Amino acid sequence: MVHTTVDSPLGPLLLVGERDGAAPGGVALRSLSMTGQKRAAVVQDGWVDDPAAFAGIAEQLRGYFAGEVTEFTIELHAEGTEFQQRVWQAVDAIPYGATTTYGRLAEQIGAPRAAVRAVGAAIGANPVLLVRPCHRVVGATGALTGYAGGLERKEFLLVREGALPQQLG
């Protein structure tokens, strides 16, 4: 495994990947986590600090925060159950500047309405925050709910993308 840390307006971002000759830049992203995040990755013994391996990803992240990148083209290698993968694929399709609800996602993947909590759990297990835009999923009333990086960060991202009005105060 390789890793690096990238500075961002959200604080340091820990990127973890594995070398993959087929991936752009030679690394597939397994995890992107933030300081203080629930279930954040932790650097393990034997992992190699290799900022160069993540140069392309870091460039896309800088472009996103500068308002120049609205869609990531990053090879992901995020492991999850079949259900999680279905939910994550639906999350990946939420366009920049838009939001959807947990209920709409459940409906979109063909899950019963009662599966809304399971959809929320799958979103909460997303190992690649920001790149897989789980911050674009809101409660049924439009309320900001459940973001492993914290609701302040979720609000920051949605305001930045134009999905929420700029907050005053």
Disulfide bonds with the S-S distance in Angstrom:
none
